[in-house]
Protein backbone atom coordinates (compact mmCIF):
# COMPACT_ATOMS: atom_id res chain seq x y z
CA UNK A 1 0.00 0.00 0.00
CA UNK A 2 1.54 3.33 -1.03
CA UNK A 3 1.48 6.45 1.15
CA UNK A 4 -1.48 8.05 -0.62
CA UNK A 5 -3.63 4.95 -0.14
CA UNK A 6 -2.60 4.69 3.51
CA UNK A 7 -3.64 8.30 4.10
CA UNK A 8 -6.98 7.74 2.35
CA UNK A 9 -7.63 4.73 4.60
CA UNK A 10 -6.70 6.69 7.72
CA UNK A 11 -8.90 9.64 6.70
CA UNK A 12 -11.94 7.38 6.24
CA UNK A 13 -14.38 8.00 9.12
CA UNK A 14 -11.91 10.44 10.69
CA UNK A 15 -12.91 13.92 11.85
CA UNK A 16 -9.44 15.47 11.71
CA UNK A 17 -5.73 14.76 11.44
CA UNK A 18 -3.32 17.16 13.13
CA UNK A 19 -1.59 17.51 10.79
CA UNK A 20 -2.02 15.61 7.53
CA UNK A 21 1.37 16.81 6.28
CA UNK A 22 3.07 15.47 9.42
CA UNK A 23 1.25 12.16 8.94
CA UNK A 24 2.51 11.97 5.36
CA UNK A 25 6.09 12.63 6.47
CA UNK A 26 5.78 10.02 9.22
CA UNK A 27 4.55 7.34 6.81
CA UNK A 28 7.33 8.17 4.35
CA UNK A 29 10.13 8.03 6.91
CA UNK A 30 9.13 5.19 9.24
CA UNK A 31 8.09 1.67 8.24
CA UNK A 32 6.02 0.89 11.33
CA UNK A 33 5.20 4.03 13.31
CA UNK A 34 3.83 3.68 16.84
CA UNK A 35 0.31 4.90 17.60
CA UNK A 36 -1.91 4.40 20.61
CA UNK A 37 -5.34 4.88 22.05
CA UNK A 38 -5.86 4.98 25.80
CA UNK A 39 -8.91 3.61 27.54
CA UNK A 40 -10.09 3.90 31.12
CA UNK A 41 -11.05 0.30 31.98
CA UNK A 42 -13.98 1.40 34.11
CA UNK A 43 -16.88 -0.60 32.70
CA UNK A 44 -17.90 -2.63 29.66
CA UNK A 45 -16.84 -1.65 26.15
CA UNK A 46 -19.49 0.49 24.45
CA UNK A 47 -20.26 2.20 21.14
CA UNK A 48 -17.77 5.02 21.65
CA UNK A 49 -14.90 2.62 22.27
CA UNK A 50 -15.88 0.57 19.22
CA UNK A 51 -15.50 3.61 16.93
CA UNK A 52 -11.88 4.13 17.97
CA UNK A 53 -11.09 0.42 17.66
CA UNK A 54 -12.44 0.42 14.09
CA UNK A 55 -9.97 3.21 13.30
CA UNK A 56 -7.14 1.33 15.02
CA UNK A 57 -7.88 -1.58 12.68
CA UNK A 58 -7.47 0.81 9.72
CA UNK A 59 -4.22 2.11 11.18
CA UNK A 60 -2.99 -1.45 11.66
CA UNK A 61 -3.75 -2.14 7.98
CA UNK A 62 -1.81 1.02 7.08
CA UNK A 63 1.32 -0.34 8.76
CA UNK A 64 1.14 1.23 12.21
CA UNK A 65 2.20 -0.67 15.31
CA UNK A 66 -0.80 -0.44 17.63
CA UNK A 67 -0.36 0.17 21.34
CA UNK A 68 -3.34 0.16 23.67
CA UNK A 69 -2.97 1.80 27.05
CA UNK A 70 -5.31 0.39 29.66
CA UNK A 71 -5.20 3.48 31.83
CA UNK A 72 -5.76 1.98 35.25
CA UNK A 73 -4.09 4.85 37.10
CA UNK A 74 -6.04 7.42 35.08
CA UNK A 75 -9.30 5.60 35.90
CA UNK A 76 -8.45 5.75 39.59
CA UNK A 77 -7.60 9.47 39.42
CA UNK A 78 -10.81 10.17 37.48
CA UNK A 79 -12.89 8.45 40.16
CA UNK A 80 -14.00 5.55 37.94
CA UNK A 81 -13.80 2.79 40.55
CA UNK A 82 -11.68 1.15 43.24
CA UNK A 83 -8.24 -0.30 42.52
CA UNK A 84 -9.68 -3.82 42.73
CA UNK A 85 -12.56 -3.07 40.34
CA UNK A 86 -10.27 -1.39 37.83
CA UNK A 87 -7.73 -4.24 38.01
CA UNK A 88 -10.45 -6.80 37.27
CA UNK A 89 -11.68 -4.71 34.34
CA UNK A 90 -8.18 -4.56 32.83
CA UNK A 91 -8.18 -8.34 32.37
CA UNK A 92 -11.54 -8.19 30.57
CA UNK A 93 -10.58 -5.21 28.44
CA UNK A 94 -7.45 -6.88 27.08
CA UNK A 95 -9.59 -9.76 25.83
CA UNK A 96 -12.23 -7.36 24.49
CA UNK A 97 -9.75 -5.41 22.36
CA UNK A 98 -8.69 -8.58 20.60
CA UNK A 99 -12.28 -9.77 20.24
CA UNK A 100 -13.12 -6.58 18.32
CA UNK A 101 -10.70 -7.61 15.59
CA UNK A 102 -7.30 -6.06 16.29
CA UNK A 103 -4.67 -8.51 15.04
CA UNK A 104 -1.58 -7.81 17.10
CA UNK A 105 -1.98 -4.92 19.54
CA UNK A 106 0.61 -4.31 22.23
CA UNK A 107 -1.40 -3.83 25.41
CA UNK A 108 0.17 -1.89 28.28
CA UNK A 109 -1.11 -1.06 31.76
CA UNK A 110 -0.48 2.49 32.93
CA UNK A 111 0.67 1.22 36.32
CA UNK A 112 3.55 -0.60 34.62
CA UNK A 113 5.44 2.67 34.09
CA UNK A 114 3.53 5.61 35.58
CA UNK A 115 5.03 5.16 39.06
CA UNK A 116 8.62 5.12 37.80
CA UNK A 117 10.94 7.81 39.19
CA UNK A 118 11.72 9.42 35.82
CA UNK A 119 8.03 9.59 34.90
CA UNK A 120 7.16 11.25 38.23
CA UNK A 121 9.98 13.77 37.80
CA UNK A 122 8.70 14.70 34.34
CA UNK A 123 5.20 14.98 35.79
CA UNK A 124 6.46 17.49 38.36
CA UNK A 125 8.23 19.49 35.63
CA UNK A 126 5.03 19.75 33.61
CA UNK A 127 3.04 20.66 36.72
CA UNK A 128 5.35 23.65 37.17
CA UNK A 129 4.69 24.84 33.60
CA UNK A 130 1.02 24.16 32.90
CA UNK A 131 -1.50 26.53 34.48
CA UNK A 132 -4.58 25.33 36.36
CA UNK A 133 -6.84 26.95 33.76
CA UNK A 134 -5.02 25.20 30.92
CA UNK A 135 -5.26 21.85 32.68
CA UNK A 136 -8.96 22.28 33.44
CA UNK A 137 -9.69 23.32 29.88
CA UNK A 138 -8.12 20.14 28.55
CA UNK A 139 -10.30 18.00 30.84
CA UNK A 140 -13.67 19.59 30.02
CA UNK A 141 -14.87 16.76 27.77
CA UNK A 142 -13.58 13.94 29.99
CA UNK A 143 -14.21 14.74 33.67
CA UNK A 144 -17.67 13.91 34.98
CA UNK A 145 -17.99 17.02 37.15
CA UNK A 146 -15.53 19.62 35.91
CA UNK A 147 -17.01 22.32 38.18
CA UNK A 148 -15.87 20.32 41.20
CA UNK A 149 -12.69 18.85 39.74
CA UNK A 150 -10.28 17.30 42.22
CA UNK A 151 -6.51 17.76 42.22
CA UNK A 152 -6.22 14.20 40.86
CA UNK A 153 -8.16 15.26 37.77
CA UNK A 154 -5.69 18.10 37.23
CA UNK A 155 -2.84 15.56 37.14
CA UNK A 156 -4.73 13.43 34.61
CA UNK A 157 -4.02 15.48 31.43
CA UNK A 158 -0.35 15.89 32.32
CA UNK A 159 -0.01 12.14 32.65
CA UNK A 160 -1.73 11.62 29.33
CA UNK A 161 0.82 13.94 27.73
CA UNK A 162 3.67 11.99 29.31
CA UNK A 163 2.20 8.65 28.25
CA UNK A 164 2.91 9.65 24.65
CA UNK A 165 6.57 10.14 25.53
CA UNK A 166 7.00 7.02 27.65
CA UNK A 167 5.20 4.71 25.22
CA UNK A 168 7.57 5.98 22.50
CA UNK A 169 4.72 7.08 20.26
CA UNK A 170 4.73 8.86 16.93
CA UNK A 171 0.98 9.47 16.97
CA UNK A 172 -2.09 9.41 19.21
CA UNK A 173 -5.63 8.44 18.25
CA UNK A 174 -8.91 9.02 20.05
CA UNK A 175 -12.38 10.46 19.89
CA UNK A 176 -12.90 14.20 19.61
CA UNK A 177 -13.27 14.41 23.39
CA UNK A 178 -9.50 13.80 23.55
CA UNK A 179 -8.65 16.74 21.29
CA UNK A 180 -7.88 19.31 23.99
CA UNK A 181 -5.49 16.99 25.80
CA UNK A 182 -3.80 16.07 22.52
CA UNK A 183 -3.39 19.77 21.68
CA UNK A 184 -1.81 20.28 25.10
CA UNK A 185 0.65 17.50 24.21
CA UNK A 186 1.50 19.14 20.90
CA UNK A 187 2.07 22.41 22.75
CA UNK A 188 4.39 21.12 25.48
CA UNK A 189 6.30 18.44 23.56
CA UNK A 190 8.64 20.87 21.76
CA UNK A 191 8.74 23.53 24.49
CA UNK A 192 9.05 21.45 27.68
CA UNK A 193 9.99 17.90 26.65
CA UNK A 194 12.21 18.86 23.69
CA UNK A 195 10.49 16.27 21.51
CA UNK A 196 8.69 16.29 18.18
CA UNK A 197 4.93 16.74 18.72
CA UNK A 198 2.78 13.69 18.02
CA UNK A 199 0.48 13.42 15.03
CA UNK A 200 -3.08 13.38 16.40
CA UNK A 201 -5.96 11.53 14.74
CA UNK A 202 -9.50 12.13 15.96
CA UNK A 203 -12.66 10.15 15.26
CA UNK A 204 -16.29 11.32 15.51
CA UNK A 205 -18.45 10.85 18.58
CA UNK A 206 -21.73 8.95 18.30
CA UNK A 207 -24.70 11.02 19.44
CA UNK A 208 -26.91 9.93 22.31
CA UNK A 209 -29.60 7.45 21.32
CA UNK A 210 -32.03 9.81 23.04
CA UNK A 211 -31.39 12.57 20.52
CA UNK A 212 -30.18 16.19 20.60
CA UNK A 213 -30.04 17.80 24.01
CA UNK A 214 -28.93 14.63 25.78
CA UNK A 215 -25.47 13.14 26.20
CA UNK A 216 -24.39 9.55 25.66
CA UNK A 217 -23.34 8.32 29.08
CA UNK A 218 -22.82 4.95 30.74
CA UNK A 219 -24.77 6.36 33.69
CA UNK A 220 -27.82 6.73 31.40
CA UNK A 221 -28.35 3.20 30.00
CA UNK A 222 -30.96 4.25 27.44
CA UNK A 223 -28.53 6.76 25.89
CA UNK A 224 -25.98 4.17 24.76
CA UNK A 225 -25.32 0.53 23.89
CA UNK A 226 -22.62 -1.56 25.54
CA UNK A 227 -21.33 -5.01 24.69
CA UNK A 228 -23.10 -6.54 27.68
CA UNK A 229 -26.49 -5.57 26.28
CA UNK A 230 -28.43 -8.58 25.03
CA UNK A 231 -29.60 -8.80 21.44
CA UNK A 232 -33.07 -7.96 22.74
CA UNK A 233 -31.75 -4.91 24.63
CA UNK A 234 -29.97 -3.67 21.51
CA UNK A 235 -33.15 -4.08 19.46
CA UNK A 236 -35.22 -2.32 22.12
CA UNK A 237 -32.83 0.60 22.52
CA UNK A 238 -32.47 1.13 18.78
CA UNK A 239 -36.22 0.86 18.24
CA UNK A 240 -36.64 3.81 20.63
CA UNK A 241 -33.59 5.69 19.30
CA UNK A 242 -33.75 9.13 17.73
CA UNK A 243 -33.94 8.54 13.98
CA UNK A 244 -36.23 11.04 12.20
CA UNK A 245 -37.08 10.18 8.61
CA UNK A 246 -34.77 11.74 5.99
CA UNK A 247 -32.60 13.44 8.67
CA UNK A 248 -28.86 12.73 8.92
CA UNK A 249 -27.77 15.32 11.49
CA UNK A 250 -27.39 13.96 15.04
CA UNK A 251 -28.86 10.64 13.91
CA UNK A 252 -27.18 7.95 16.06
CA UNK A 253 -28.57 5.05 14.02
CA UNK A 254 -26.93 6.33 10.84
CA UNK A 255 -23.74 7.08 12.79
CA UNK A 256 -23.60 3.48 14.03
CA UNK A 257 -24.10 2.28 10.46
CA UNK A 258 -21.29 4.48 9.18
CA UNK A 259 -18.73 4.15 11.96
CA UNK A 260 -19.20 0.57 13.18
CA UNK A 261 -21.31 -1.54 10.82
CA UNK A 262 -19.91 -0.77 7.36
CA UNK A 263 -16.24 -1.05 8.41
CA UNK A 264 -17.05 -4.67 9.30
CA UNK A 265 -19.17 -5.81 6.33
CA UNK A 266 -19.03 -5.77 2.53
CA UNK A 267 -22.75 -5.18 1.99
CA UNK A 268 -25.92 -4.64 4.01
CA UNK A 269 -29.29 -6.09 3.06
CA UNK A 270 -32.51 -4.69 4.50
CA UNK A 271 -35.28 -7.27 4.36
CA UNK A 272 -38.73 -5.82 3.66
CA UNK A 273 -42.11 -7.16 2.47
CA UNK A 274 -42.80 -6.62 -1.23
CA UNK A 275 -45.57 -4.15 -0.41
CA UNK A 276 -42.93 -1.91 1.22
CA UNK A 277 -40.48 -2.17 -1.69
CA UNK A 278 -38.93 -5.59 -1.08
CA UNK A 279 -35.38 -6.34 0.02
CA UNK A 280 -32.75 -3.70 -0.71
CA UNK A 281 -28.96 -4.01 -0.51
CA UNK A 282 -26.23 -1.41 0.01
CA UNK A 283 -22.55 -1.80 -0.84
CA UNK A 284 -21.43 1.20 1.20
CA UNK A 285 -22.68 3.73 3.72
CA UNK A 286 -23.10 6.48 1.14
CA UNK A 287 -25.71 4.42 -0.73
CA UNK A 288 -27.57 3.79 2.52
CA UNK A 289 -27.60 7.46 3.52
CA UNK A 290 -28.77 8.59 0.08
CA UNK A 291 -31.67 6.13 0.11
CA UNK A 292 -32.63 7.17 3.65
CA UNK A 293 -32.53 10.90 2.87
CA UNK A 294 -34.66 10.36 -0.23
CA UNK A 295 -37.31 8.75 1.96
CA UNK A 296 -36.94 5.30 0.39
CA UNK A 297 -35.86 3.59 3.61
CA UNK A 298 -38.13 3.72 6.65
CA UNK A 299 -36.44 4.47 10.00
CA UNK A 300 -37.88 1.31 11.55
CA UNK A 301 -36.44 -0.88 8.79
CA UNK A 302 -33.07 0.83 9.26
CA UNK A 303 -33.17 0.30 13.02
CA UNK A 304 -33.97 -3.40 12.68
CA UNK A 305 -31.06 -4.22 10.39
CA UNK A 306 -28.57 -2.08 12.34
CA UNK A 307 -29.61 -3.79 15.60
CA UNK A 308 -29.06 -7.21 14.01
CA UNK A 309 -25.62 -6.34 12.61
CA UNK A 310 -24.45 -4.57 15.77
CA UNK A 311 -25.39 -7.58 17.90
CA UNK A 312 -23.28 -9.78 15.59
CA UNK A 313 -20.24 -7.50 15.93
CA UNK A 314 -20.57 -7.26 19.71
CA UNK A 315 -21.25 -10.97 20.29
CA UNK A 316 -17.59 -12.12 20.64
CA UNK A 317 -16.88 -9.17 22.94
CA UNK A 318 -20.02 -9.80 24.97
CA UNK A 319 -18.77 -13.30 25.77
CA UNK A 320 -15.68 -11.78 27.40
CA UNK A 321 -17.79 -9.89 29.94
CA UNK A 322 -20.24 -12.71 30.70
HUQUIJO-V541947 format. One line per field, one symbol per residue. ss: DSSP state (@ for helix, = for strand, . for the rest). A space follows every 10 residues. Layout:
# HUQUIJO-V541947
ss->???
This chain:
# HUQUIJO-V541947
ss->..@@@@@@@@ @..=====.@ @@@@@@@@@. ...======. .....=@@@@ @@@@@@@@@@ @...====== .@@@@@@... ..@@@@@@@@ @@@@@@@@@. .....====@ @@....@@@@ @@@@@@@@@. .@@@@@@@@. .....@@@.. @@@@@@@@@@ @@@@@@.... =====@@@@@ @@@@@@@@@@ @.......== ===....... .......... @@@..=.... @@@@@@@@@@ .......... .@@@@@@@@@ @@@@...=== ...@@@...= ==..@@@@@@ @@@.....@@ @@@@@@@@@@ @@@@@@@@@@ @.
